[in-house]
Amino acid sequence: MAATAGPPPSDPRDLGSGGPGAVPDPMDAATEATRSLRGLSTELTARVPQLLEAMRTVGAGLDLHSTLDRIVETAAELADARYAAIGIIDEAREGLSDFVTYGVTAQQHERIGALPDGHKGLLGALIHDPKPLRLDDLTKDARSAGFPPGHPPMRTFLGVPIRVQGDIFGNLYLTEKRDGGVFSEEDLHMVRVLATEAGIAIGNARLNEATRQRERWIDGSVAVTTELLAGSDVDDALAVVAEQARKLADSAAGIVLLPDEEGGLEIVAVSADEPAGIMGTQIPPDSPVVEQLLAGEPVFVDDSATDPRMVTDIAQRFGPSMMLPLKSGGRVLGTLATPRSRGARPFTAAERTLATQFAAQAALALVLADAQRDRERLAVYEDRDRIARDLHDLVIQRLFATGMMLESAQRRTIVPEVSQGVGKAVDELDVTIQEIRTAIFALQQGPAEAPSGLRTRVLRETGTAAVPLGFQPSAHFIGPVDTRVGELTGKNLIAALREALSNAFRHAQASRIEVVVDATIRLPDGTDGVRLTVADDGIGIPDSGRRSGLKNLANRAEALGGSSMYGPGLGEGGTGTMVRWEAPL
């Protein structure tokens, strides 16, 4: 067995380098690489056109993953190798964060299982001692750790480090010469030159990817700010932050936690493919991460399932995670968490920085949105006070005077039918006056004065909606809603009711709305639940209409383990819209 290690006569790592950390110029690299081949064998010189074509192929395109795929394929063709791979070294410089292969089929990948982590064997040796290595039989090398079951047989080996801007990015591996022979010294020289060009191409691709990544996070921050300042409900605003963070961080879930009464944190908004069981989860105040988060410090976890600091049951679902304080002006509003699936790649330093900046921007947007809602709420209260005064000073007085006039006319009439009809009208006026007085009381009642019962909160929402709608929605209750429905479910039911009434006011053009809260239902899985039904006789949902409100209702229900749907409404022939929202008690 022959083995070669060490630099050739001209070290391609220094091609066009202009100093430590400098970015090589592609033309200089090609010129120097070609010059380094002078005086070598006729066979190698004859392969120079093939090398130049390979360098041109490697440098085409700016997508990082496509670039890595091109490098391994081009290197295999250049050295006539059956298999090729690039092992990307992780930030700790102790193992591999990714492994890109060529020549290994999908079936072989499935049989092999997990990709190598670079902590042992020849791959680990090249991480800690990054220099070219050529072996005629890698199985006989003392550093070899063997192959896992299902791995294709490999004997001949060629390994070359790839440097990007002077730093080791990873290693290029080639195995199994197609003609059954061994890799030659000429193969080593050719692949080393190609590795230099590969480093330049990877550097350009990484720069392009970093730029696009920053643009995505900036666009996401703008989208969050725009949505929050558009006047969304508080719960919906938090859901927007969770959804955007999940998408930008490429994570399995986006989660927003707020401080609870006991000094811990509670999950109040979730965006995930499987959100059931996450909403409402509490992190106790004695958890190691709570103090750090409430102090405004981020927490980064490599594996949520095994990290002892992660004490909740849902942590077992996830792997790498970022927990970022939503902090603005020294005030910590809550925490934004973006966990990835188990086994997923860890977050890079750049991703951590961008996510931290996003959390700060989201926190500022939440503060501004909250201030804007306070101003709007104050304006609504002032308008409600004015309406209450007008109802009391004008409408009730006129109705009362009208009632007295009718009573006077009733006493004077001698026709029994007329007297009876006038009496009924007076009775209806008395009932109307009582209803108006109830409405006045509700209009004048502040949010802190509202009782906590679910029935009262539902009536309060329907009473508040009556002002913009121009009529009073009816409300009907089935079962002991105040005692059976839990606080978390009740809070989300009220938010769903508010969303449904808001949609009806803005889009339905309805003249009648019926609200039903049923606390006696059984969910499809057999558990006890509560159902909210809001139906109107409006124009229905246009085929091209937005579905964001309905999506919010569905997300809110699914996070609790429930569901939401819509169908025909109260109008003739099923016109209008019916929204049905249900969740466990």
JODA-V640980 format. One record per residue. N is the residue number from 1. PHI is phi in degrees with one decimal (999 if undefined). PSI is psi in whole degrees, 0 to 359 (none if undefined). OMEGA is omega in radians with two decimals (999 if undefined). Layout:
BEGIN
{{N;PHI;PSI;OMEGA} {N;PHI;PSI;OMEGA}}
END
This chain:
BEGIN
{{1;999;133;3.09} {2;-107.8;143;3.10} {3;-136.2;138;3.13} {4;-128.4;131;3.08} {5;-141.9;142;3.11} {6;123.6;167;-3.07} {7;-75.1;147;3.02} {8;-74.8;183;-3.08} {9;-53.9;325;3.09} {10;-125.1;121;-3.01} {11;-81.5;112;-3.13} {12;-64.6;346;3.10} {13;-63.4;335;-3.07} {14;-99.2;6;-3.07} {15;-63.9;125;3.08} {16;58.9;24;-3.04} {17;-76.6;339;3.06} {18;50.1;12;-3.13} {19;130.3;165;-3.11} {20;-60.6;131;3.08} {21;80.3;356;-3.13} {22;-72.9;152;3.13} {23;-88.4;119;-3.12} {24;-67.0;146;3.05} {25;-83.4;132;-3.09} {26;-57.5;319;-3.13} {27;-66.6;319;3.10} {28;-62.6;320;-3.13} {29;-63.5;317;3.14} {30;-64.6;318;-3.14} {31;-63.0;311;-3.13} {32;-65.5;323;3.13} {33;-63.4;318;3.12} {34;-66.2;320;3.12} {35;-62.0;327;-3.11} {36;-68.5;344;-3.12} {37;-89.8;353;-3.12} {38;-64.7;142;3.10} {39;84.5;358;3.12} {40;-88.6;187;-2.99} {41;-65.5;158;3.08} {42;-61.3;323;3.12} {43;-61.2;317;-3.14} {44;-68.3;319;3.13} {45;-61.6;323;3.14} {46;-66.5;339;-3.11} {47;-92.4;1;-3.13} {48;-59.4;315;3.09} {49;-57.1;320;3.10} {50;-63.0;321;3.11} {51;-63.8;315;-3.13} {52;-63.4;322;3.10} {53;-65.6;321;3.11} {54;-63.9;319;3.13} {55;-64.3;322;3.11} {56;-65.0;319;-3.14} {57;-64.1;316;-3.11} {58;-62.4;323;-3.06} {59;-81.4;358;-3.12} {60;-82.9;133;3.08} {61;89.9;159;-3.07} {62;-123.8;359;3.10} {63;-77.7;129;-3.01} {64;-64.2;312;-3.09} {65;-65.7;320;3.08} {66;-64.8;323;3.12} {67;-63.3;316;3.13} {68;-64.1;319;3.10} {69;-62.5;319;3.13} {70;-65.6;322;-3.10} {71;-63.7;312;-3.09} {72;-66.7;322;3.13} {73;-67.5;316;-3.13} {74;-65.7;319;3.13} {75;-63.6;320;3.12} {76;-63.6;318;3.12} {77;-67.3;321;-3.10} {78;-65.2;318;-3.10} {79;-96.9;4;-3.13} {80;56.2;47;-3.12} {81;-101.4;148;3.12} {82;-77.1;324;-3.09} {83;-128.1;147;3.07} {84;-146.8;155;3.13} {85;-157.8;156;2.98} {86;-122.4;123;3.03} {87;-99.3;118;-3.10} {88;-90.9;123;-3.07} {89;-75.4;138;-3.11} {90;-75.4;172;-3.06} {91;-65.6;333;3.13} {92;-79.0;353;-3.13} {93;61.0;29;-3.11} {94;-117.2;346;-3.10} {95;-160.4;197;-3.10} {96;-108.9;135;3.08} {97;-94.3;340;3.13} {98;-156.7;158;-3.09} {99;-145.0;110;-3.09} {100;-104.2;127;-3.02} {101;-119.3;162;3.02} {102;-140.2;137;3.09} {103;96.7;340;3.11} {104;-90.9;123;-3.07} {105;-75.0;166;3.12} {106;-62.5;323;3.12} {107;-65.8;321;3.10} {108;-66.7;320;3.08} {109;-58.7;318;-3.12} {110;-65.4;321;3.13} {111;-70.5;325;-3.12} {112;-68.9;320;-3.13} {113;91.0;225;-3.05} {114;-63.1;143;3.09} {115;-71.9;156;-3.13} {116;-63.9;145;3.14} {117;-99.3;355;3.08} {118;76.2;13;-3.11} {119;-85.9;352;-3.13} {120;-152.4;176;3.10} {121;71.8;195;-3.13} {122;-63.6;325;3.13} {123;-63.0;318;3.09} {124;-66.9;324;3.13} {125;-63.5;320;3.14} {126;-71.9;337;3.07} {127;-69.5;315;-3.08} {128;-85.0;342;3.11} {129;-136.5;75;-3.00} {130;-74.8;89;3.05} {131;-146.0;157;-3.09} {132;-56.3;143;-3.11} {133;-142.6;128;3.12} {134;-125.8;126;-3.10} {135;-130.3;138;3.06} {136;-80.1;334;3.11} {137;-150.7;99;-3.06} {138;-68.1;336;-3.12} {139;-68.1;342;-3.13} {140;-95.5;357;3.11} {141;-77.4;138;-3.08} {142;-63.5;336;-3.11} {143;-84.9;350;-3.11} {144;-68.7;138;3.14} {145;-108.5;9;3.13} {146;81.5;184;-3.09} {147;-120.6;150;3.07} {148;-73.5;164;3.11} {149;-58.4;141;3.13} {150;86.7;355;-3.13} {151;-76.6;135;3.10} {152;-64.4;148;-3.14} {153;-65.8;138;3.13} {154;-138.5;137;-3.11} {155;-127.3;296;-3.14} {156;-72.7;148;-2.99} {157;-145.9;141;3.05} {158;-139.8;123;3.13} {159;-125.8;132;-3.10} {160;-136.4;130;3.09} {161;-71.9;149;3.05} {162;-113.3;124;3.13} {163;-108.0;136;3.07} {164;-119.9;115;-3.11} {165;53.2;42;3.05} {166;88.1;347;-3.12} {167;-104.8;148;3.10} {168;-69.2;121;3.08} {169;-90.6;320;-3.11} {170;177.6;197;3.14} {171;-131.1;144;3.07} {172;-100.2;124;-3.09} {173;-115.7;137;3.05} {174;-129.6;138;3.11} {175;-140.1;156;3.02} {176;63.4;88;3.00} {177;-59.6;133;-3.02} {178;-64.1;327;-3.10} {179;-83.3;5;3.12} {180;85.2;356;3.14} {181;-86.6;201;3.14} {182;-113.4;160;3.06} {183;-70.7;135;-3.09} {184;-93.4;172;3.05} {185;-62.1;325;3.11} {186;-64.6;321;3.06} {187;-58.7;318;-3.14} {188;-61.2;314;3.13} {189;-61.9;315;-3.11} {190;-61.6;315;-3.09} {191;-68.9;326;3.11} {192;-65.7;318;3.09} {193;-63.5;317;3.10} {194;-61.8;323;3.13} {195;-63.0;327;3.10} {196;-64.8;313;3.10} {197;-64.6;324;3.11} {198;-62.0;320;3.11} {199;-60.2;320;3.11} {200;-66.5;316;-3.13} {201;-63.9;319;3.13} {202;-65.7;319;3.11} {203;-59.1;316;3.12} {204;-66.0;319;-3.13} {205;-66.3;320;3.12} {206;-65.2;320;3.11} {207;-62.9;317;3.12} {208;-64.7;318;-3.14} {209;-65.7;320;3.12} {210;-62.8;321;3.12} {211;-65.2;314;3.14} {212;-65.9;324;3.12} {213;-63.4;316;3.10} {214;-61.0;319;3.14} {215;-62.1;320;3.13} {216;-63.5;316;3.13} {217;-65.4;321;3.11} {218;-65.3;315;3.11} {219;-61.3;321;3.11} {220;-64.1;320;3.10} {221;-63.6;319;3.11} {222;-63.9;318;-3.14} {223;-62.5;318;3.12} {224;-63.4;312;-3.13} {225;-60.5;316;3.14} {226;-61.9;315;-3.12} {227;-65.3;318;-3.09} {228;-68.8;322;-3.12} {229;-79.6;356;3.10} {230;-79.6;358;3.06} {231;96.4;25;3.14} {232;-67.1;157;3.02} {233;-61.6;154;-3.10} {234;-56.8;313;-3.13} {235;-64.0;320;3.10} {236;-65.4;323;3.12} {237;-61.8;317;3.12} {238;-66.2;324;3.10} {239;-64.2;324;3.10} {240;-63.7;316;3.12} {241;-61.4;316;-3.13} {242;-63.8;317;-3.10} {243;-67.1;315;3.14} {244;-65.5;318;-3.14} {245;-62.6;318;3.12} {246;-60.8;315;-3.10} {247;-66.8;316;-3.08} {248;-70.8;323;-3.11} {249;-84.3;357;-3.10} {250;53.2;48;-3.07} {251;-108.3;167;-3.14} {252;-75.9;338;-3.11} {253;-154.5;153;2.94} {254;-119.1;126;-2.99} {255;-132.1;134;3.04} {256;-113.9;129;3.11} {257;-118.0;141;3.09} {258;-121.7;153;3.10} {259;-60.6;139;3.08} {260;-103.8;179;-3.05} {261;-67.0;337;-3.08} {262;-89.6;359;3.13} {263;95.8;1;3.09} {264;-97.6;205;3.13} {265;-127.8;145;3.14} {266;-127.6;137;3.12} {267;-75.8;121;-3.07} {268;-118.2;350;3.12} {269;-149.8;137;-3.08} {270;-138.9;138;2.95} {271;-127.0;113;-3.09} {272;-162.0;158;3.08} {273;-67.4;326;3.12} {274;-127.0;78;-3.04} {275;-79.9;351;-3.05} {276;-57.6;135;3.09} {277;85.5;356;-3.12} {278;-93.1;314;-3.11} {279;-58.4;134;3.10} {280;89.7;351;3.11} {281;-61.1;137;-3.11} {282;-113.9;139;3.02} {283;-101.7;119;-3.04} {284;-65.3;155;-3.09} {285;-63.7;338;3.14} {286;-87.2;5;3.07} {287;-65.3;141;-3.10} {288;-60.0;335;-3.07} {289;-88.6;338;-3.04} {290;-63.9;312;-3.12} {291;-60.4;319;-3.13} {292;-66.7;318;-3.12} {293;-69.7;316;-3.14} {294;-69.3;342;3.04} {295;-84.2;359;3.09} {296;88.9;17;-3.13} {297;-106.8;135;3.13} {298;-73.2;156;3.09} {299;-126.1;126;3.12} {300;-115.6;129;-3.05} {301;-121.2;131;3.13} {302;-76.5;325;3.14} {303;-150.7;106;-3.08} {304;-63.1;328;-3.07} {305;-69.6;334;-3.07} {306;-114.7;349;-3.12} {307;-71.8;124;-3.09} {308;-64.9;343;3.13} {309;-74.5;339;-3.09} {310;-90.3;104;-2.95} {311;-102.3;356;-3.11} {312;-88.6;159;-3.14} {313;-66.7;326;-3.09} {314;-69.7;344;3.12} {315;-61.5;334;-3.13} {316;-66.0;343;-3.12} {317;-79.1;340;-2.88} {318;-121.1;165;3.09} {319;-111.8;244;3.13} {320;-60.3;143;-3.09} {321;-149.0;146;2.98} {322;-114.0;131;3.06} {323;-120.9;110;-2.94} {324;-118.0;130;3.11} {325;-68.9;135;3.00} {326;-85.9;92;-2.95} {327;-121.2;133;3.11} {328;-145.4;125;3.11} {329;60.7;36;3.14} {330;80.1;0;-3.12} {331;-107.0;126;3.12} {332;-94.1;112;-3.12} {333;-81.4;328;-3.09} {334;174.2;208;-3.08} {335;-138.6;142;3.04} {336;-111.9;123;-3.14} {337;-116.1;138;3.12} {338;-131.7;80;-3.14} {339;-81.8;143;3.02} {340;-97.3;168;-3.14} {341;-67.0;159;3.10} {342;-62.8;134;-3.12} {343;86.2;355;3.13} {344;-73.3;163;-3.12} {345;-67.8;148;3.12} {346;-70.8;163;3.10} {347;-75.2;137;3.11} {348;-79.3;168;3.11} {349;-61.3;321;3.13} {350;-64.9;318;3.12} {351;-64.4;321;3.11} {352;-63.5;318;-3.14} {353;-65.4;313;-3.12} {354;-64.8;321;3.13} {355;-66.5;321;3.11} {356;-63.0;318;3.10} {357;-66.1;321;3.10} {358;-62.2;317;-3.14} {359;-62.3;320;3.12} {360;-64.7;319;3.12} {361;-66.9;319;3.12} {362;-63.6;320;3.12} {363;-62.9;317;3.10} {364;-62.5;318;3.12} {365;-63.9;322;3.10} {366;-64.2;319;3.12} {367;-63.5;314;3.14} {368;-64.5;318;3.13} {369;-64.2;321;3.13} {370;-64.1;318;3.10} {371;-63.8;320;3.13} {372;-65.8;319;3.11} {373;-65.1;324;3.08} {374;-61.8;318;3.12} {375;-64.5;317;3.13} {376;-66.6;322;3.13} {377;-64.8;319;3.11} {378;-62.5;319;3.12} {379;-64.2;321;3.11} {380;-64.5;316;3.14} {381;-63.0;320;3.11} {382;-64.0;320;3.12} {383;-67.1;322;3.12} {384;-66.6;322;3.07} {385;-61.1;318;3.14} {386;-63.8;316;3.14} {387;-63.4;319;3.13} {388;-62.2;317;3.13} {389;-63.8;318;-3.14} {390;-64.7;319;3.11} {391;-62.6;319;-3.10} {392;-73.5;314;-3.01} {393;-81.6;332;-3.05} {394;-111.1;302;-2.99} {395;-66.8;310;-3.09} {396;-63.4;319;-3.14} {397;-62.1;319;3.14} {398;-68.6;319;3.10} {399;-64.0;320;3.13} {400;-64.4;317;3.12} {401;-64.7;321;3.10} {402;-63.0;319;3.11} {403;-61.2;318;3.12} {404;-64.8;321;3.12} {405;-63.8;320;3.13} {406;-67.0;321;3.11} {407;-63.0;321;3.10} {408;-63.5;317;3.13} {409;-66.6;327;3.14} {410;-65.0;322;-3.13} {411;-69.3;332;-3.07} {412;-86.0;337;-3.05} {413;-76.0;150;3.11} {414;-112.1;358;3.13} {415;-89.4;118;-3.08} {416;-59.2;319;-3.10} {417;-63.0;319;3.13} {418;-65.6;317;-3.14} {419;-61.4;319;-3.14} {420;-66.4;318;-3.14} {421;-64.2;318;3.12} {422;-65.0;322;3.12} {423;-62.1;318;3.10} {424;-64.0;321;3.13} {425;-63.3;320;3.11} {426;-64.2;318;3.12} {427;-62.7;319;3.12} {428;-63.6;322;3.10} {429;-64.3;319;3.11} {430;-61.3;317;3.12} {431;-63.8;318;-3.14} {432;-62.4;318;3.12} {433;-61.8;320;3.12} {434;-65.1;320;3.12} {435;-65.5;322;3.12} {436;-67.1;321;3.11} {437;-63.8;323;3.06} {438;-63.6;318;3.11} {439;-64.2;321;3.10} {440;-61.5;316;3.13} {441;-60.6;317;3.14} {442;-65.5;321;3.13} {443;-65.9;325;-3.09} {444;-85.4;352;-3.07} {445;-82.2;127;3.12} {446;-79.5;164;-3.10} {447;-63.2;329;-3.12} {448;-73.9;342;-3.10} {449;-89.2;352;-3.06} {450;-73.7;131;3.06} {451;-63.0;160;-3.01} {452;-88.5;355;-3.12} {453;-63.0;142;-3.12} {454;-62.8;320;3.12} {455;-57.6;314;-3.13} {456;-65.6;320;-3.14} {457;-65.9;322;3.08} {458;-64.1;314;3.12} {459;-62.4;324;3.12} {460;-64.0;318;3.14} {461;-65.7;317;3.13} {462;-67.5;324;3.10} {463;-66.5;320;3.11} {464;-66.1;321;-3.13} {465;-68.2;339;-3.10} {466;-63.2;331;-3.09} {467;-66.0;305;3.12} {468;-72.0;331;-3.12} {469;-72.0;326;-3.08} {470;90.2;2;3.07} {471;-153.1;164;-3.07} {472;-94.4;117;3.03} {473;-64.1;144;3.08} {474;-82.9;151;3.14} {475;-133.7;133;-3.12} {476;-133.5;138;-3.07} {477;-121.4;139;3.10} {478;-123.7;122;3.14} {479;86.6;172;-3.12} {480;-79.0;78;-3.03} {481;-64.0;328;-3.09} {482;-70.8;328;-3.04} {483;-98.5;335;-3.05} {484;-91.5;325;-3.03} {485;-82.5;125;3.14} {486;-70.4;165;-3.06} {487;-63.6;316;-3.12} {488;-64.1;313;3.13} {489;-65.5;319;3.12} {490;-61.4;319;3.13} {491;-61.7;317;-3.14} {492;-73.8;329;3.07} {493;-64.6;318;3.10} {494;-63.5;319;3.10} {495;-64.2;321;3.10} {496;-65.7;319;3.09} {497;-61.5;316;-3.14} {498;-61.9;319;3.12} {499;-64.5;316;-3.12} {500;-65.7;317;3.12} {501;-66.7;323;3.11} {502;-64.4;317;3.10} {503;-61.8;319;3.14} {504;-63.3;318;-3.14} {505;-66.0;317;-3.03} {506;-79.5;329;-2.95} {507;-125.3;335;-2.90} {508;-80.9;330;-3.03} {509;56.0;45;-3.05} {510;-89.0;158;3.03} {511;-117.1;359;-3.11} {512;-153.5;132;3.11} {513;-136.5;132;3.10} {514;-118.8;131;3.14} {515;-115.9;129;3.11} {516;-129.0;130;3.04} {517;-116.9;117;-3.07} {518;-117.3;113;-3.11} {519;-99.6;22;-3.08} {520;-118.3;12;-3.00} {521;-85.4;166;3.00} {522;-115.1;131;3.10} {523;-77.1;165;-3.12} {524;-55.3;331;3.14} {525;-85.7;5;3.08} {526;93.1;355;-3.14} {527;-83.2;155;3.08} {528;-69.5;143;-3.11} {529;-148.5;179;3.08} {530;-126.2;142;-3.12} {531;-123.3;131;3.03} {532;-107.6;127;3.08} {533;-122.6;127;3.09} {534;-125.4;115;-3.09} {535;-125.3;144;3.11} {536;-135.7;171;-3.14} {537;-111.2;31;-3.06} {538;-80.7;208;-3.02} {539;-87.3;354;-3.14} {540;83.0;185;-3.11} {541;-97.7;117;3.12} {542;-62.2;152;-3.14} {543;-60.2;326;-3.11} {544;-98.3;10;-3.08} {545;-73.7;160;3.10} {546;-70.0;149;-3.13} {547;-119.1;17;-3.06} {548;-62.8;321;3.13} {549;-65.5;317;3.11} {550;-65.4;324;3.10} {551;-65.5;320;3.10} {552;-61.7;318;3.12} {553;-62.3;316;-3.13} {554;-65.2;316;3.14} {555;-61.8;320;-3.11} {556;-65.6;319;3.14} {557;-69.5;315;-3.10} {558;-63.9;326;3.12} {559;-63.9;335;3.11} {560;-95.4;357;-3.08} {561;92.3;17;3.14} {562;-111.9;208;-3.11} {563;-156.3;169;3.11} {564;-146.6;144;3.11} {565;-151.0;170;3.08} {566;-139.2;159;-3.11} {567;-160.9;199;-3.10} {568;-63.7;153;-3.06} {569;-100.7;209;-3.00} {570;-91.4;347;-3.05} {571;-71.2;173;3.13} {572;-62.2;134;-3.14} {573;71.3;16;3.11} {574;84.0;15;3.09} {575;-66.3;160;-3.06} {576;92.9;194;-3.06} {577;-137.0;140;3.00} {578;-120.2;125;3.08} {579;-110.8;126;3.11} {580;-118.0;123;-3.08} {581;-125.6;128;-3.12} {582;-141.6;151;-3.09} {583;-155.4;161;3.08} {584;-62.4;151;3.13} {585;-62.6;none;999}}
END
